[in-house]
Amino acid sequence: MKKIMITLALACGIFTAASAAKNEKPWANGKLQVSANQRFLQFENGQPFFMLGDTGWLLPERLDRAEAQYYLQKCRVAGFNTVLIQVMDGTPSFNIYGQQSLPAGWDLSKADPAGVYSYWDHLDYIIKLAEMNGIYIGMVTIWGSQVKAENINAQQAKAYGKFLANRYKNSPNIIWVMGGDIQGDIHPEVWESLATSIKSIDHNHLMTYHPRGRYTSAKWWSKAKWLDFHTFQSGHRKYGQRMGNKDYPIPDNTEEDNWMYVDSTWAYKPIKPVLDAEPSYEDIPKGLHDPNEE
């Protein structure tokens, strides 16, 4: 009987340890950082980090609490460890509860009014849900169209960066993302102000830039001290979409060779890790933008 009980105890111990390991969150390995050779991302304990992400762009605006919970659980089960979201798609942005991100304009001291479940309370909830599911949130702070439309200036960006950094600097599952489908030479002073404002307060999280499709962030930000790793977009509904790009970064008819984007990015110095932020989506049909497309 004693042998059976000891065996059972050992089995339970092994099961418990295995369960604990299975439920361990990625950041249990420490904060994300850039490897010593500047080629990849890793945790503080030296374990490499392979970012496998989904784009839940309008998650803060379109989904309620229950839907957000369902979506993030599905992401976890599917094996995703990162979800990219737009913190603000508009100025202001409105969520499913009718709350807006900028109820007093760019006076961010009044952005989170008491007594209501605010836009930012809902974002807090989403980030916490992601944390519970072991998922990093790629925080695209403001979509590029808003910068292009001059709905935010450098001074406002500085205040906004301070607001975001103070709110989320202690969340373990944040990756900051400047840009948002935009070239970096469109009002670069806004991105510079926003990025440096966040970095001056938040020393816990990495930061990158999400460029326009078929571009690499290295084209504009290779020497930016606030940028920890680069990204590029190799496709969308298909590969090989010039869409007016005159300074295409790779040779024609090689668009499916994603490594060429990496190669072109590493031509810039200093070398930094680089990721494909948006390869072609599996369910975006050809003809999305051009009905005559074959």
Sequence and secondary structure as in RCSB ss.txt:
>XXXX:A:sequence
MKKIMITLALACGIFTAASAAKNEKPWANGKLQVSANQRFLQFENGQPFFMLGDTGWLLPERLDRAEAQYYLQKC
RVAGFNTVLIQVMDGTPSFNIYGQQSLPAGWDLSKADPAGVYSYWDHLDYIIKLAEMNGIYIGMVTIWGSQVKAE
NINAQQAKAYGKFLANRYKNSPNIIWVMGGDIQGDIHPEVWESLATSIKSIDHNHLMTYHPRGRYTSAKWWSKAK
WLDFHTFQSGHRKYGQRMGNKDYPIPDNTEEDNWMYVDSTWAYKPIKPVLDAEPSYEDIPKGLHDPNEE
>XXXX:A:secstr
 HHHHHHHHHHHHHHHHHHHHHT  GGGG  EEE TTSSSEEETTS B    EEE TTHHHH  HHHHHHHHHHH
HHHT  EEEEES SSSS B TTS BS TTTT GGGSS TTS  HHHHHHHHHHHHHHTT EEEEE S HHHHHTT
SS HHHHHHHHHHHHHHHTT TTEEEEEESSS TTSSHHHHHHHHHHHHHH  SS EEEE  TT BTHHHHTT T
T  SEEE  BSSSB   TT SS SS TT TT THHHHHHHTTSSS   EEES    TT  TTSS TT  
